[in-house]
Amino acid sequence: QVQLVESGGGLVQAGGSLRLSCAASRRTFSWYGMGWFRQAPGKEREFVAAMTWSGGKTHYADSMKGRFTISRDNAKNTVYLQMNSLKPEDTAVYYCAAATLVVLNTAQAMGTMEHYDYWGQGTQVTVSS
């Protein structure tokens, strides 16, 4: 059983930064990639960013481009989400997810929630105005 554990959430003022981490209990070379999604109260879960394990190809939701950066540490089986210039509308529970069955070879594939089969428990990010 694979476990994904997020950390790094918290309360920050608008304009501030946070770095989220997602540690996987184990990973095989067959994993295709990792993604971050978020869900605000009363809203559907939405795509934030994703990265392939092989090649490090990245994809971001338009509203996060230039502010968020996804990165990985293969040795630690950990994916990070650096969030800068945070806005109150970034307030949400942030989830990391792993895609082990579907090849994330296009931006559309990377942004599709159904392509991810393991999920973490989420970490709360609150941005105050």
C-alpha positions as CSV (number, residue, x, y, z in Angstrom):
1,Q,0.0,0.0,0.0
2,V,1.4,3.4,-1.0
3,Q,1.0,6.3,1.2
4,L,1.4,10.0,0.3
5,V,1.9,12.4,3.1
6,E,1.6,16.1,2.6
7,S,3.1,18.8,4.9
8,G,3.9,22.4,4.9
9,G,0.5,24.0,4.9
10,G,-0.5,26.8,7.2
11,L,-1.6,30.4,7.5
12,V,0.2,33.1,5.5
13,Q,-0.6,36.7,4.6
14,A,-1.3,37.7,1.0
15,G,1.9,38.0,-0.9
16,G,3.7,35.5,1.2
17,S,5.1,32.1,0.4
18,L,4.7,28.5,1.4
19,R,6.4,25.2,0.3
20,L,4.4,22.1,0.4
21,S,6.0,18.7,0.5
22,C,4.6,15.3,-0.5
23,A,6.5,12.2,0.6
24,A,5.7,8.8,-0.9
25,S,6.2,5.7,1.3
26,R,7.6,4.0,-1.7
27,R,7.9,4.4,-5.5
28,T,8.7,2.2,-8.4
29,F,10.1,3.3,-11.7
30,S,6.8,2.6,-13.2
31,W,5.2,5.6,-11.6
32,Y,4.5,8.1,-14.3
33,G,4.2,11.3,-12.3
34,M,2.9,13.3,-9.4
35,G,0.4,16.1,-9.2
36,W,-1.0,18.7,-6.9
37,F,-4.6,19.5,-6.7
38,R,-6.6,21.8,-4.4
39,Q,-10.2,22.1,-3.2
40,A,-11.6,25.3,-1.7
41,P,-14.8,25.2,0.4
42,G,-17.9,24.7,-1.8
43,K,-15.8,24.2,-4.9
44,E,-14.7,21.2,-6.9
45,R,-11.2,19.9,-6.7
46,E,-9.0,21.5,-9.3
47,F,-5.6,20.9,-10.9
48,V,-2.7,22.9,-9.7
49,A,0.6,21.4,-11.1
50,A,2.1,18.2,-12.1
51,M,5.5,16.7,-12.9
52,T,6.6,13.5,-14.6
53,W,9.2,11.4,-12.8
54,S,11.0,10.6,-16.0
55,G,12.3,13.8,-17.6
56,G,10.8,16.2,-15.2
57,K,8.2,17.5,-17.6
58,T,5.9,20.0,-15.8
59,H,2.5,21.5,-16.4
60,Y,0.7,24.2,-14.4
61,A,-2.8,25.5,-14.3
62,D,-2.9,29.0,-15.9
63,S,-3.7,30.8,-12.7
64,M,-0.6,29.3,-11.0
65,K,2.0,29.9,-13.8
66,G,4.7,32.2,-12.6
67,R,3.8,31.9,-9.0
68,F,4.0,28.1,-8.2
69,T,6.8,25.8,-8.9
70,I,6.7,22.0,-8.7
71,S,9.9,20.0,-8.1
72,R,11.0,16.6,-7.0
73,D,13.7,14.8,-5.1
74,N,13.9,11.3,-6.6
75,A,16.2,10.0,-3.8
76,K,13.6,11.0,-1.2
77,N,10.5,10.1,-3.2
78,T,9.3,13.6,-2.5
79,V,7.5,16.2,-4.5
80,Y,7.4,19.9,-3.6
81,L,5.2,22.8,-4.4
82,Q,6.7,26.2,-3.9
83,M,4.0,28.8,-3.8
84,N,4.9,32.4,-4.0
85,S,2.8,35.6,-4.2
86,L,-0.1,33.9,-2.5
87,K,-3.5,35.3,-2.8
88,P,-6.6,34.9,-0.6
89,E,-8.2,32.9,-3.5
90,D,-5.4,30.3,-3.1
91,T,-7.0,29.3,0.2
92,A,-7.8,25.6,-0.1
93,V,-6.9,22.1,1.0
94,Y,-4.0,21.0,-1.2
95,Y,-3.7,17.4,-2.2
96,C,-0.8,15.5,-3.8
97,A,-1.5,12.5,-6.0
98,A,0.5,9.9,-7.9
99,A,-0.2,8.5,-11.3
100,T,1.0,4.9,-11.6
101,L,-1.3,3.5,-14.3
102,V,-1.7,6.3,-16.9
103,V,1.1,7.8,-18.9
104,L,1.2,11.6,-18.3
105,N,2.5,12.4,-21.8
106,T,0.4,15.5,-22.5
107,A,-0.6,18.6,-20.5
108,Q,-4.2,17.4,-20.7
109,A,-3.2,14.0,-19.2
110,M,-1.3,15.7,-16.4
111,G,-4.2,17.9,-15.5
112,T,-6.8,15.1,-15.4
113,M,-7.7,14.1,-11.9
114,E,-8.9,10.7,-12.9
115,H,-5.4,9.8,-14.1
116,Y,-4.1,9.8,-10.5
117,D,-4.7,6.7,-8.4
118,Y,-3.1,7.5,-5.1
119,W,-3.9,10.5,-3.0
120,G,-2.7,12.1,0.1
121,Q,-4.9,13.3,3.0
122,G,-4.4,17.0,2.1
123,T,-2.9,20.0,3.8
124,Q,-4.7,23.2,4.6
125,V,-3.4,26.5,3.1
126,T,-5.0,29.7,4.3
127,V,-4.1,33.0,2.8
128,S,-5.3,36.1,4.7
129,S,-5.9,39.4,3.1
